[in-house]
Amino acid sequence: MEEELSRSEFARLNHVQRDTFLKRLLGDDEESEFEDDSKDEDWLPGEALAEEPLSDTENADEAPEGEGEGDVESDESESESESQAAGTSATDEAGTENDNAYIAKDKTVWSKTPPQVRQTPSHNVLRQRSGPHRSTERLSVRDTFKTIITVEMVDLIVCYTNNKATKVYNNYNGNNPDSQRLWKPITIQEMYAFIGVLISSGVNNSNVDHTSEMWKSTSYPLYRASMGVNRFRSIMRFIRFDNVDRRVAQPGEDKAAPIRDIWTMFNSNLCKMYKPSE
């Protein structure tokens, strides 16, 4: 039995003495562990291991040169063909493709290379001051707004809206003789107030709120000061920008026909009285 040493005594030993001490101390334990492992039920002798069939991975690793190369090449060719087939199907779904661009189903051509960044051409550089025209410098905000949304435009909207509302009210009064109703015609000033409410609701993020919420006492006071909520709803219901009878008599493919006249006048006024920025 080897005498055990304390930590301080073992620390004073040199490298050779430490190895000798450890070998003497652990020599019997290593033999016993080896004997115990040999008696384990799961342990198999060398002959049994040699008779076991090799796994697919071991066969592939131990295969002689030249036998597995054909299989590897065939697998690579199959994978390449599958990837090409997948790419072809994806291209067919998205559109066609050439060397320099992608072509979508709607024939839109998308270049594979980004365009070159160049200096802005001189004819595209804005050299004028953006904003309202200089002629409006001495005008108030209301008068400047009226140079873009002119009185003539609003007069047309008022006329078309009153015509639509009158037809609806006359139709209702004809079907209900016991409960007659009268439409109060809209004025130009009232229509400007209506447009102001729409613009203010967008500025104050109220354009997604219900009208009953906009006219509460806790909401923006400009709405209540402009008109009543029922009057606002009536104008919103009957507002028109063209003559419906003339539009039906002249059918066409213009989807913007209901607002085409007012839209043309609006763009013309913008070109004259307002300069856009970059």
DOKOLGU-390078 format. One record per residue (C-alpha): residue in three letters; residue number from 1; x, y, z. Coordinates in steps of 0.05 Angstrom, whole numbers, plus 32768, in hexadecimal, padded with zeros to 4 digits. Layout:
{'ALA' NUM {X Y Z}} ...
//
This chain:
{'MET' 1 {8000 8000 8000}} {'GLU' 2 {801F 8040 7FEA}} {'GLU' 3 {8023 8075 801F}} {'GLU' 4 {7FF7 80B1 8011}} {'LEU' 5 {8017 80F5 800F}} {'SER' 6 {7FFA 8137 8025}} {'ARG' 7 {7FF1 8170 7FF4}} {'SER' 8 {802F 8195 800C}} {'GLU' 9 {805A 8156 8008}} {'PHE' 10 {8040 8146 7FC2}} {'ALA' 11 {804F 818D 7FAC}} {'ARG' 12 {8099 8185 7FC1}} {'LEU' 13 {80A3 8149 7F93}} {'ASN' 14 {80C3 8152 7F4F}} {'HIS' 15 {80A3 813D 7F0D}} {'VAL' 16 {80C1 80F7 7F0C}} {'GLN' 17 {80B0 80E9 7F55}} {'ARG' 18 {8068 8100 7F49}} {'ASP' 19 {8060 80D0 7F0D}} {'THR' 20 {807E 8096 7F35}} {'PHE' 21 {8051 80A4 7F70}} {'LEU' 22 {8012 80A8 7F45}} {'LYS' 23 {8023 8068 7F20}} {'ARG' 24 {802D 8042 7F61}} {'LEU' 25 {7FEF 8060 7F7F}} {'LEU' 26 {7FC1 8052 7F43}} {'GLY' 27 {7FE0 8013 7F26}} {'ASP' 28 {7FB1 7FE2 7F4A}} {'ASP' 29 {7F73 800D 7F3B}} {'GLU' 30 {7F80 800D 7EEF}} {'GLU' 31 {7F85 7FC1 7EED}} {'SER' 32 {7F45 7FBA 7F15}} {'GLU' 33 {7F20 7FEA 7EE8}} {'PHE' 34 {7F37 7FC4 7EAB}} {'GLU' 35 {7F1F 7F83 7EC9}} {'ASP' 36 {7EDC 7FA1 7EDB}} {'ASP' 37 {7ED2 7FBC 7E95}} {'SER' 38 {7EE3 7F78 7E77}} {'LYS' 39 {7EAB 7F59 7EA0}} {'ASP' 40 {7E77 7F8B 7E88}} {'GLU' 41 {7E3C 7F6B 7E64}} {'ASP' 42 {7E3C 7F9F 7E2C}} {'TRP' 43 {7E85 7F94 7E1C}} {'LEU' 44 {7E93 7F6D 7DDC}} {'PRO' 45 {7ED4 7F48 7DCB}} {'GLY' 46 {7EFE 7F5A 7D8E}} {'GLU' 47 {7EE4 7F1F 7D66}} {'ALA' 48 {7E9B 7F34 7D6F}} {'LEU' 49 {7EAB 7F7B 7D59}} {'ALA' 50 {7ECE 7F61 7D1A}} {'GLU' 51 {7E91 7F37 7D07}} {'GLU' 52 {7E60 7F72 7D0E}} {'PRO' 53 {7E48 7F90 7CCB}} {'LEU' 54 {7E63 7FD5 7CBD}} {'SER' 55 {7E34 800F 7CBA}} {'ASP' 56 {7E27 8038 7C7C}} {'THR' 57 {7E55 806F 7C95}} {'GLU' 58 {7E8E 803E 7CA3}} {'ASN' 59 {7E85 801D 7C5F}} {'ALA' 60 {7E89 8061 7C3D}} {'ASP' 61 {7EC8 8073 7C65}} {'GLU' 62 {7EEB 8030 7C58}} {'ALA' 63 {7ED6 8028 7C10}} {'PRO' 64 {7F12 8022 7BE0}} {'GLU' 65 {7F22 805A 7BB1}} {'GLY' 66 {7EF9 805B 7B72}} {'GLU' 67 {7EBC 8035 7B8C}} {'GLY' 68 {7E98 806F 7BAF}} {'GLU' 69 {7EAA 80A5 7B7D}} {'GLY' 70 {7E74 8092 7B4C}} {'ASP' 71 {7E3F 8094 7B83}} {'VAL' 72 {7E57 80D8 7B9B}} {'GLU' 73 {7E56 80F3 7B54}} {'SER' 74 {7E10 80D7 7B48}} {'ASP' 75 {7DF8 80F7 7B89}} {'GLU' 76 {7E16 813A 7B75}} {'SER' 77 {7DF7 8137 7B30}} {'GLU' 78 {7DB4 8125 7B4E}} {'SER' 79 {7DB8 815F 7B7F}} {'GLU' 80 {7DCD 818F 7B48}} {'SER' 81 {7D93 8178 7B1C}} {'GLU' 82 {7D63 8180 7B56}} {'SER' 83 {7D7D 81C7 7B64}} {'GLN' 84 {7D78 81D8 7B1B}} {'ALA' 85 {7D31 81BE 7B18}} {'ALA' 86 {7D1E 81E6 7B56}} {'GLY' 87 {7D3E 8224 7B3A}} {'THR' 88 {7D19 821A 7AF8}} {'SER' 89 {7CD6 8212 7B1B}} {'ALA' 90 {7CE3 8250 7B46}} {'THR' 91 {7CF7 8277 7B08}} {'ASP' 92 {7CB8 8260 7AE4}} {'GLU' 93 {7C8D 8277 7B1F}} {'ALA' 94 {7CAF 82BB 7B25}} {'GLY' 95 {7CBA 82C7 7ADB}} {'THR' 96 {7CF5 82BF 7AAC}} {'GLU' 97 {7D3E 82CF 7AB4}} {'ASN' 98 {7D79 82E1 7A88}} {'ASP' 99 {7DC1 82F1 7A93}} {'ASN' 100 {7DB8 833A 7AA3}} {'ALA' 101 {7D71 8342 7AC0}} {'TYR' 102 {7D35 8320 7ADE}} {'ILE' 103 {7CF3 8325 7AB8}} {'ALA' 104 {7CB4 8322 7AE2}} {'LYS' 105 {7C71 8306 7ACE}} {'ASP' 106 {7C58 834C 7ABC}} {'LYS' 107 {7C95 8355 7A8F}} {'THR' 108 {7CB7 8383 7AC0}} {'VAL' 109 {7D03 837F 7AB6}} {'TRP' 110 {7D2D 8380 7AF5}} {'SER' 111 {7D78 838A 7AE9}} {'LYS' 112 {7DA8 835E 7B0F}} {'THR' 113 {7DDC 8396 7B14}} {'PRO' 114 {7DCB 83D6 7B39}} {'PRO' 115 {7DCA 8416 7B10}} {'GLN' 116 {7E06 8444 7B12}} {'VAL' 117 {7E00 847F 7B42}} {'ARG' 118 {7E09 84BE 7B1A}} {'GLN' 119 {7E01 8507 7B27}} {'THR' 120 {7DBB 8523 7B21}} {'PRO' 121 {7DB1 8541 7ADB}} {'SER' 122 {7DAD 858C 7AD9}} {'HIS' 123 {7D67 858C 7ABD}} {'ASN' 124 {7D4E 8564 7AFA}} {'VAL' 125 {7D6C 8594 7B2D}} {'LEU' 126 {7D38 85C2 7B4D}} {'ARG' 127 {7D53 8608 7B4D}} {'GLN' 128 {7D14 862A 7B65}} {'ARG' 129 {7CFA 8635 7BAB}} {'SER' 130 {7CC8 85FF 7BC0}} {'GLY' 131 {7C85 860F 7BDE}} {'PRO' 132 {7C4E 8641 7BCB}} {'HIS' 133 {7C5B 8672 7B93}} {'ARG' 134 {7C7B 86B5 7BA3}} {'SER' 135 {7C3B 86D8 7B91}} {'THR' 136 {7C1B 86BA 7BCF}} {'GLU' 137 {7C4E 86D7 7C01}} {'ARG' 138 {7C20 8710 7C15}} {'LEU' 139 {7BE2 86E4 7C17}} {'SER' 140 {7BC5 86C3 7C55}} {'VAL' 141 {7BC3 8678 7C5E}} {'ARG' 142 {7B7A 8676 7C4A}} {'ASP' 143 {7B84 869F 7C0B}} {'THR' 144 {7BC1 8675 7BF8}} {'PHE' 145 {7B98 8636 7C00}} {'LYS' 146 {7B62 8654 7BD3}} {'THR' 147 {7B95 865E 7B9B}} {'ILE' 148 {7B9C 8612 7B98}} {'ILE' 149 {7B55 85FD 7BAB}} {'THR' 150 {7B34 8635 7B86}} {'VAL' 151 {7AEE 864F 7B8E}} {'GLU' 152 {7ADC 8634 7B49}} {'MET' 153 {7AEF 85EE 7B5D}} {'VAL' 154 {7AC7 85F1 7B9E}} {'ASP' 155 {7A8C 860F 7B79}} {'LEU' 156 {7A8A 85D3 7B4A}} {'ILE' 157 {7A8E 85A3 7B86}} {'VAL' 158 {7A55 85C8 7BA9}} {'CYS' 159 {7A2A 85C6 7B6A}} {'TYR' 160 {7A34 857C 7B5E}} {'THR' 161 {7A2A 856B 7BA8}} {'ASN' 162 {79E9 8593 7BAD}} {'ASN' 163 {79CF 8571 7B6E}} {'LYS' 164 {79DD 852C 7B8A}} {'ALA' 165 {79BD 853C 7BCE}} {'THR' 166 {7980 855B 7BAE}} {'LYS' 167 {7973 851D 7B84}} {'VAL' 168 {7979 84F0 7BC0}} {'TYR' 169 {794B 851B 7BEA}} {'ASN' 170 {7917 8521 7BB2}} {'ASN' 171 {7918 84D6 7BA9}} {'TYR' 172 {790E 84CC 7BF4}} {'ASN' 173 {78D5 84FF 7BF7}} {'GLY' 174 {78B2 84DD 7BBD}} {'ASN' 175 {78B4 849A 7BE0}} {'ASN' 176 {78A2 84B7 7C24}} {'PRO' 177 {786D 84ED 7C1B}} {'ASP' 178 {785D 84EE 7C66}} {'SER' 179 {78A4 8500 7C7B}} {'GLN' 180 {78BF 8535 7C4E}} {'ARG' 181 {7907 854C 7C55}} {'LEU' 182 {792A 8589 7C38}} {'TRP' 183 {7974 858C 7C24}} {'LYS' 184 {7998 85CB 7C3A}} {'PRO' 185 {79C7 85DF 7C01}} {'ILE' 186 {7A11 85E2 7C0F}} {'THR' 187 {7A35 8624 7C06}} {'ILE' 188 {7A7C 8631 7BEE}} {'GLN' 189 {7A91 8647 7C34}} {'GLU' 190 {7A74 8608 7C53}} {'MET' 191 {7A99 85DD 7C21}} {'TYR' 192 {7ADB 85FF 7C32}} {'ALA' 193 {7ACC 85F1 7C7B}} {'PHE' 194 {7ABF 85A8 7C69}} {'ILE' 195 {7B03 85A4 7C45}} {'GLY' 196 {7B24 85C5 7C81}} {'VAL' 197 {7B07 8590 7CB0}} {'LEU' 198 {7B23 8559 7C84}} {'ILE' 199 {7B68 8578 7C82}} {'SER' 200 {7B68 8585 7CCD}} {'SER' 201 {7B53 853D 7CDC}} {'GLY' 202 {7B8E 8524 7CB4}} {'VAL' 203 {7BBF 8553 7CD7}} {'ASN' 204 {7BA4 8540 7D1D}} {'ASN' 205 {7BA2 84F5 7D0C}} {'SER' 206 {7B56 84F5 7D13}} {'ASN' 207 {7B49 84DB 7CCD}} {'VAL' 208 {7B42 8494 7CE7}} {'ASP' 209 {7B13 84A7 7D1F}} {'HIS' 210 {7AC7 84A2 7D1C}} {'THR' 211 {7AA3 84E3 7D10}} {'SER' 212 {7A7F 84DD 7D52}} {'GLU' 213 {7AC4 84DC 7D74}} {'MET' 214 {7ADC 8518 7D4D}} {'TRP' 215 {7AA2 8543 7D64}} {'LYS' 216 {7AA9 8534 7DAE}} {'SER' 217 {7ABA 856C 7DDE}} {'THR' 218 {7AFE 854C 7DEC}} {'SER' 219 {7B11 854C 7DA3}} {'TYR' 220 {7B2E 8584 7D77}} {'PRO' 221 {7AFF 85C0 7D7E}} {'LEU' 222 {7B05 85D5 7D35}} {'TYR' 223 {7AD7 859C 7D1F}} {'ARG' 224 {7A9D 85B4 7D4B}} {'ALA' 225 {7AAA 85FD 7D38}} {'SER' 226 {7AA6 85EE 7CED}} {'MET' 227 {7A64 85C9 7CE9}} {'GLY' 228 {7A39 8595 7D0B}} {'VAL' 229 {7A48 854B 7D07}} {'ASN' 230 {7A08 853B 7CE1}} {'ARG' 231 {7A16 8571 7CAE}} {'PHE' 232 {7A5C 8555 7CA4}} {'ARG' 233 {7A40 8510 7C99}} {'SER' 234 {7A0D 852A 7C67}} {'ILE' 235 {7A43 854D 7C3E}} {'MET' 236 {7A6F 8510 7C41}} {'ARG' 237 {7A36 84E6 7C27}} {'PHE' 238 {7A21 8512 7BEC}} {'ILE' 239 {7A63 8532 7BD6}} {'ARG' 240 {7A6F 852B 7B8B}} {'PHE' 241 {7AA5 8547 7B5D}} {'ASP' 242 {7A82 8540 7B19}} {'ASN' 243 {7A3F 853B 7AF7}} {'VAL' 244 {7A29 84F3 7AFD}} {'ASP' 245 {79F9 84F9 7AC2}} {'ARG' 246 {7A30 8512 7A94}} {'ARG' 247 {7A5F 84DB 7AAB}} {'VAL' 248 {7A2C 84A5 7A9B}} {'ALA' 249 {7A1D 84C3 7A57}} {'GLN' 250 {7A68 84C2 7A46}} {'PRO' 251 {7A81 847E 7A5D}} {'GLY' 252 {7ACC 8471 7A59}} {'GLU' 253 {7B06 844B 7A76}} {'ASP' 254 {7B1D 8484 7AA3}} {'LYS' 255 {7B17 8469 7AEA}} {'ALA' 256 {7B23 84AF 7B05}} {'ALA' 257 {7AE9 84CD 7ADE}} {'PRO' 258 {7AC1 84E1 7B1D}} {'ILE' 259 {7AF9 8510 7B32}} {'ARG' 260 {7B1C 851D 7AF0}} {'ASP' 261 {7B05 8566 7AE6}} {'ILE' 262 {7B15 857C 7B2D}} {'TRP' 263 {7B57 8556 7B2D}} {'THR' 264 {7B6D 8578 7AEC}} {'MET' 265 {7B5D 85BD 7B09}} {'PHE' 266 {7B82 85AC 7B4A}} {'ASN' 267 {7BC2 8595 7B26}} {'SER' 268 {7BBF 85D3 7AF9}} {'ASN' 269 {7BBC 8600 7B36}} {'LEU' 270 {7BF5 85DC 7B58}} {'CYS' 271 {7C22 85E6 7B1B}} {'LYS' 272 {7C14 8630 7B1D}} {'MET' 273 {7C14 863F 7B67}} {'TYR' 274 {7C40 860B 7B88}} {'LYS' 275 {7C87 85F1 7B7D}} {'PRO' 276 {7C97 85AB 7B97}} {'SER' 277 {7CD7 859A 7BBC}} {'GLU' 278 {7D06 8560 7BAF}} 
//
